[in-house]
Amino acid sequence: MRYVNDTPIDFTNEDWKSHTPRERARIEALERMEEEKSRRKRKKSVPRLIFEWVFLIVIAVLFGYVSVYTFGQQRTNIGQSMDPTLAGGDVCLVNILAYQVGSPKVGDIVSYRPNGSSSARPDIKRVIAVPGQKIQIKDGMIYINDQVYLEGKDYPAITRAGLAENPISLGEGEYFVLGDNRNNSEDSRNPEIGIVTSEMMEGKVWFVLSPAEHRGFM
């Protein structure tokens, strides 16, 4: 069933023959006009469809780029200083956004660049003390604000206090970091590294990407 001027016309039965030649010609002309309008509409929709696909592709690429830059930057853990949490050669993902909208917290595993140099090899350590806290290592134990710092894991007694042999008060934007392998780690106890500042921080380590047997969230 077709409609001409909102009037149903059945072109498959004898009703069509009842129209005069002039009326049939008029209806055919109207039908051709409708077909031409539909054809033009389809032509117009092709560029629009292409634009929509290009727009979606651009959005997807931008989203992927932002996601990789923000959450997917890779850093490789070098050495054994983070044993048993991270092994040497573990490839980790770093959340860059975490410390742009927030601050490192005690217990966070972070990636930072020693001395804040962009050419320095990124290092991975655990935050032990944050701004406003006082840290000291004595008798093999960590003291935060003169209280023994109780950790969730069973770490061996620390045999080297280094710079933390005497109390260290952390100012704004200053952090004290240690490797989980406390007796085999170069960290804030070492003069070469010392206090890590917020400017030196790259981001929070949140996922181990490889090898497969170590893969998982931190």
PEKA-V411180 format. One record per pair of residues at least 12 apart in sequence whose ideal C-beta (glycine too) atoms are under 6 Angstrom apart, sorted by sequence separation. I is the first residue (numbers start at 1). GAP is how many residues later the second one is. If there is no record, write none. Layout:
# PEKA-V411180
I_GAP + I_GAP
This chain:
# PEKA-V411180
133_12 + 176_12 + 206_12 + 77_13 + 111_13 + 205_13 + 76_15 + 129_15 + 74_17 + 75_17 + 94_17 + 109_17 + 110_17 + 140_17 + 140_18 + 75_19 + 108_19 + 177_19 + 72_21 + 73_21 + 106_21 + 137_21 + 174_21 + 175_21 + 4_23 + 104_23 + 174_23 + 71_24 + 106_24 + 137_24 + 158_24 + 159_24 + 173_24 + 164_25 + 173_25 + 4_26 + 70_26 + 163_26 + 70_27 + 137_27 + 155_27 + 162_27 + 136_28 + 162_28 + 135_29 + 136_31 + 134_33 + 135_33 + 134_35 + 75_36 + 133_37 + 131_39 + 129_41 + 131_41 + 135_41 + 82_42 + 131_43 + 130_45 + 75_47 + 77_47 + 129_47 + 127_48 + 128_48 + 127_50 + 128_50 + 125_52 + 126_52 + 125_54 + 126_54 + 125_62 + 104_71 + 114_79 + 124_81 + 116_83 + 112_84 + 116_84 + 113_87 + 112_88 + 112_89 + 112_90 + 110_91 + 111_91 + 111_92 + 110_94 + 111_94 + 85_95 + 108_96 + 109_96 + 82_97 + 81_98 + 82_98 + 83_98 + 81_100 + 80_101 + 99_102 + 80_104 + 81_104 + 99_104 + 98_105 + 98_106 + 96_107 + 94_108 + 95_108 + 94_109 + 95_109 + 109_109 + 94_111 + 95_111 + 92_113 + 93_114 + 92_116 + 93_116 + 90_118 + 91_118 + 91_119 + 90_124
